[in-house]
Amino acid sequence: EADIYQTPRYLVIGTGKKITLECSQTMGHDKMYWYQQDPGMELHLIHYSYGVNSTEKGDLSSESTVSRIRTEHFPLTLESARPSHTSQYLCASSEKGAFYGYTFGSGTRLTVV
Amino acid sequence: AQSVAQPEDQVNVAEGNPLTVKCTYSVSGNPYLFWYVQYPNRGLQFLLKYITGDNLVKGSYGFEAEFNKSQTSFHLKKPSALVSDSALYFCAVEGGANNLFFGTGTRLTVIP
């Protein structure tokens, strides 16, 4: 069973609201990632972190922001949600990076109405 | 830039038959390739990886993948499909900075 947790699992929210998607892992992994998964399945890396106080943008431009104040916690925030943000958001962590495999959370399915 | 392509959105196979899910790659330098599986309402799970060495890589749940440098392919295979193998399968490549970039995914359906 994966030791990486995402909350909430499902969220329906109105346009313009601020939301934070939570991601926590209990494995002590330094590296953490956020992926956005299209309704058509494709995954895009939107943010990553190599440790506390480290955050980088991924290959897909995103209006979201992330923070990494604690090793175990990597929340993603949307300041003003829009319908175009409707997607599934997957969080992952890794001890040493891609070569050693990622552990994924179960995802948050976000719908902005 | 490193990338992978999965040419089939959907693959259907009868239970007990061999299955193949295709992946081709485009990289500069040595390719580091991965397969992940996503079951309904779940995150992705690691299946197997190719870093170097034998071209045939064995992974979880009886899956294997064959690295073919001349054809720039890394197809996922299983000798005998199970209904429980029905899921989304993603090929991925290490894209620099030790991050993973995923293909568009292939939905495998195993028909009883």
Interface residues (C-beta under 8 A of the other chain):
Chain A: A2 I4 Q6 K31 Y33 Y35 G40 M41 E42 L43 L45 Y48 E56 G58 D59 L90 A92 G97 A98 F99 G101 Y102 T103 F104 G105 S106 G107
Chain B: Y32 F34 Y36 N41 R42 G43 L44 Q45 F46 K49 I51 L88 F90 A92 E94 G95 A97 N98 N99 L100 F101 F102 T104 G105 R107
